[in-house]
Amino acid sequence: MATPPPPQGGPGFGGFPQQQPPQVHQPQQPPQQPPHQQQPQHQQSHRTPPPGGAQGFGPPPGLPASPGMPPVGADRPGRRGGGLRRNAVWAFTGALIVSAGWAAAVFTLPGMVKTGGSARPIRGYHVVDDLCSASKLGKFQALYTMVDTNPYHYSAQHTAMDVMSCTADMKRGATSSDWDYALIEMRAYLHKSVDSGPEFTATKAAFQQRKAEISAVPGLGDEAYLAYVDERRTTSKSRTWHSARYELQVRDGGMTFSLAWSATYDDDGPKPVDKETVRQSLLSDGRDALKAIGGP
């Protein structure tokens, strides 16, 4: 019995070692040991792992960039200078948003798998092609001007879940200051095959772990809350950058909805729109958006 050498290729599907080819019995070769010294057959079938060992499990590669965030190195229309500063701040903001989504996913998936549960009724909610246009965002458009008159949006339908999304980049006045910009993100999910409750609970838990200020919003859907977080990072030059995010989360039957405002600033520069104004805008524009997709 001869054991073929391990293959030289890389790991197989999903990071596991490639399967070794079956061993070939070669009766024409004389035995190398006397019969009484030959190893048992179960030992001969042992396969040597490929060089380098199998790859382990880890976070999925290629976490997506946050939708709507300006690409690193891109400049906004009509803005001059401050490229490195602007890119660093927006990259920091994007990382925070992505980390929030990743944390929510880590909490959500185990809960959904364990609890299962039947889907809740969708009630009167339905998909619209352009959530940005349907929702109007009247309060935020009174505070800011759309950087792009056709903000990024999409909708998708599936037997398990329908999705609607809107991402709008806004700025205050005609200035070109980095601190006058804000990002508005809106999402709506119509869960048709699983209970929307565990996902909603998981998202709230992710905010709690980030030490967010959370306040209940009575009278909106089955359950709703506002979450505010202001995360800081100090640079090597002792400048402190802030990434502020204020988000409305709503669950109504099998529908889950979020409307978020985010902005960046530093301790030495102008401050963004005050929290109370943002809160009132989230509530007003959030209610309008829910009505636009069939809510009460």
C-alpha positions in Angstrom: 0.0 0.0 0.0 1.5 3.4 -1.0 0.3 6.7 0.2 0.4 9.4 -2.5 2.1 12.7 -1.6 -0.2 15.6 -0.4 -1.5 17.9 -3.2 0.3 21.2 -3.7 -2.9 23.2 -4.3 -4.5 25.6 -1.8 -7.5 25.1 0.5 -10.7 23.8 -0.9 -14.3 25.2 -0.8 -15.1 27.4 2.2 -11.5 27.4 3.5 -11.4 23.6 4.3 -8.5 21.4 3.1 -8.9 19.8 -0.3 -9.9 16.2 -0.4 -7.0 13.9 -1.0 -7.2 11.5 -4.0 -8.1 8.0 -3.0 -5.1 5.7 -2.4 -4.4 3.2 -5.1 -3.7 -0.4 -4.2 -0.7 -1.6 -6.2 -0.4 -5.4 -5.9 2.5 -5.6 -8.3 4.9 -3.9 -5.8 6.5 -6.2 -3.2 5.8 -5.4 0.4 8.4 -3.3 2.1 8.0 -5.0 5.5 7.4 -8.5 6.6 3.7 -9.3 6.9 3.8 -9.4 10.7 5.3 -5.8 10.8 2.9 -4.1 8.4 0.6 -1.4 9.8 -3.1 -2.1 10.2 -5.1 -0.9 7.3 -6.8 1.9 9.3 -3.4 3.5 9.9 -2.4 3.2 6.2 -5.5 5.2 5.2 -4.4 8.2 7.2 -4.1 11.3 5.0 -1.4 13.9 5.5 -2.9 17.4 5.7 -1.8 19.8 3.0 1.1 22.1 3.8 0.3 25.1 5.8 -2.7 23.7 7.6 -6.4 24.5 7.0 -7.7 28.0 7.1 -9.8 28.8 10.1 -13.0 30.7 10.4 -13.1 34.5 10.6 -15.2 37.5 9.7 -16.4 37.3 6.1 -14.0 39.0 3.7 -14.8 42.3 2.0 -17.2 44.0 4.3 -19.2 46.4 2.1 -18.6 50.1 2.2 -21.5 52.0 3.7 -23.9 52.9 0.9 -23.8 56.6 -0.1 -20.5 57.4 1.6 -18.2 59.4 -0.6 -15.3 57.3 -1.9 -11.9 58.0 -0.4 -10.1 60.5 -2.6 -13.3 61.8 -4.2 -14.1 65.5 -3.9 -17.5 67.1 -3.5 -18.7 69.6 -6.1 -17.6 73.1 -5.3 -15.4 72.3 -2.4 -11.8 73.4 -2.2 -8.9 72.0 -0.2 -8.9 69.9 3.0 -8.9 66.7 1.0 -6.9 64.6 3.5 -8.9 65.9 6.4 -12.2 65.3 4.7 -11.3 61.8 3.5 -10.1 60.8 7.0 -13.3 62.0 8.6 -15.6 60.4 6.1 -13.6 57.1 6.2 -14.0 57.2 10.0 -17.8 57.7 9.6 -18.1 54.9 7.1 -16.2 52.5 9.4 -18.5 53.3 12.3 -21.6 52.8 10.2 -20.3 49.5 8.8 -19.3 48.3 12.3 -22.9 49.1 13.5 -24.3 46.9 10.7 -21.8 44.2 11.4 -22.6 44.2 15.1 -26.3 44.0 14.3 -25.7 41.0 12.1 -23.7 39.2 14.7 -26.6 39.6 17.2 -29.4 39.0 14.7 -28.5 35.8 13.0 -28.2 33.5 16.0 -31.5 34.9 17.4 -33.3 34.3 14.2 -31.9 30.8 13.8 -32.8 29.8 17.4 -36.2 31.4 17.7 -37.5 31.0 14.1 -41.1 31.9 14.4 -43.7 32.6 11.7 -43.8 35.9 9.8 -45.9 38.8 11.2 -48.5 40.3 8.9 -47.2 42.9 6.4 -50.5 44.8 6.8 -50.8 47.6 4.2 -47.1 48.2 3.6 -45.9 47.8 0.0 -42.8 48.4 -2.1 -42.3 51.8 -3.9 -39.7 52.2 -6.7 -38.1 55.4 -5.3 -38.2 55.7 -1.5 -36.4 59.1 -1.7 -39.1 60.7 -3.8 -42.0 59.0 -2.0 -40.9 60.0 1.4 -40.2 63.7 0.5 -37.8 64.3 3.5 -39.5 67.7 3.9 -38.0 68.6 7.3 -34.5 67.7 6.4 -34.8 69.5 3.0 -35.8 72.6 5.0 -32.5 72.3 7.0 -30.2 71.2 4.1 -29.9 71.3 0.3 -29.5 68.1 -1.6 -26.0 67.7 -2.9 -27.4 65.4 -5.6 -30.9 66.2 -6.9 -31.2 62.5 -7.7 -30.1 60.7 -4.5 -29.2 57.1 -4.5 -32.1 54.7 -4.1 -33.1 51.1 -4.9 -35.9 48.6 -4.2 -35.9 44.8 -4.5 -38.6 42.2 -4.1 -38.3 38.6 -3.1 -40.7 35.9 -1.8 -38.9 36.1 1.6 -38.4 39.9 2.0 -38.8 43.1 0.1 -36.3 45.9 0.5 -36.4 49.7 -0.1 -33.5 52.1 0.4 -32.7 55.8 0.1 -29.4 57.6 0.8 -29.1 61.3 0.4 -26.0 63.6 0.8 -27.0 67.0 2.1 -25.3 70.3 3.0 -26.3 73.5 4.8 -26.3 76.7 2.7 -23.8 77.5 0.0 -20.7 77.1 2.1 -18.1 74.4 1.5 -17.2 73.6 5.1 -16.7 70.0 5.9 -18.9 70.3 8.9 -22.0 71.6 6.9 -22.6 68.2 5.4 -24.9 65.4 6.6 -25.9 62.0 5.4 -29.5 60.8 5.4 -30.1 57.0 5.2 -33.5 55.4 5.1 -34.3 51.6 4.9 -37.6 49.6 4.9 -37.8 45.8 5.0 -41.0 43.8 4.5 -40.3 40.4 6.2 -42.5 37.8 4.6 -41.0 34.5 5.9 -39.5 35.1 9.3 -40.4 37.0 12.5 -39.1 40.6 12.3 -38.9 40.8 16.1 -35.5 39.2 16.8 -33.8 41.4 14.2 -35.4 44.5 15.7 -34.3 43.5 19.2 -30.8 42.7 18.0 -30.4 46.2 16.3 -31.4 47.8 19.6 -28.9 45.7 21.5 -26.1 46.8 19.2 -26.9 50.5 19.9 -26.9 49.7 23.7 -23.5 48.2 23.4 -22.3 51.4 21.7 -23.6 53.3 24.8 -26.2 55.1 22.7 -28.9 57.4 24.2 -32.1 55.5 23.6 -35.6 56.8 24.0 -38.9 55.1 23.2 -41.3 56.7 20.7 -44.9 55.8 21.7 -47.7 55.6 19.2 -45.5 54.7 16.2 -46.0 51.2 14.9 -45.8 48.2 17.3 -42.5 49.5 18.7 -40.3 52.4 18.0 -37.3 54.2 19.5 -34.7 56.9 18.8 -31.0 56.2 19.3 -28.3 58.8 19.4 -24.5 58.1 19.6 -21.6 60.5 19.4 -18.3 58.6 18.9 -14.9 60.3 19.2 -11.4 59.6 17.9 -8.3 61.6 18.9 -5.6 61.9 16.2 -1.9 61.9 16.7 -2.0 65.7 16.7 -4.5 65.6 19.7 -7.4 66.7 17.6 -10.7 65.1 18.4 -13.1 64.1 15.6 -16.7 63.3 16.3 -19.1 61.1 14.3 -22.6 61.8 15.4 -25.5 59.6 14.4 -29.2 59.9 15.3 -31.5 57.1 14.2 -35.2 56.3 14.3 -36.1 52.6 14.3 -39.7 51.3 13.8 -41.3 47.9 13.8 -44.9 47.5 12.6 -45.9 43.9 12.1 -43.6 42.4 9.5 -42.2 45.8 8.5 -39.1 47.3 9.9 -38.0 50.8 9.1 -35.0 53.0 9.9 -34.2 56.7 9.2 -30.8 58.0 10.2 -29.0 61.3 10.2 -25.2 61.3 10.6 -22.6 64.1 10.5 -19.0 64.7 11.5 -17.2 67.6 13.3 -14.2 68.3 15.5 -13.9 70.1 18.8 -12.4 73.2 17.2 -14.8 73.6 14.3 -18.5 74.5 13.8 -21.1 72.2 15.3 -23.7 70.3 13.3 -27.5 70.9 13.5 -28.6 70.7 17.2 -29.9 67.3 18.5 -33.5 68.5 19.1 -33.9 69.8 15.6 -32.6 66.5 14.2 -34.9 64.6 16.5 -38.0 66.5 15.3 -37.0 66.0 11.7 -36.5 62.3 12.1 -40.0 61.9 13.7 -41.8 64.1 11.1 -40.0 62.7 8.0 -40.2 59.2 9.4 -43.9 59.3 9.8 -44.3 60.7 6.2 -42.1 57.9 4.8 -44.2 55.2 6.6 -47.4 56.7 5.1 -45.8 56.7 1.7 -45.2 52.9 1.8 -48.7 52.2 3.1 -48.6 52.8 6.8 -51.5 54.3 8.8 
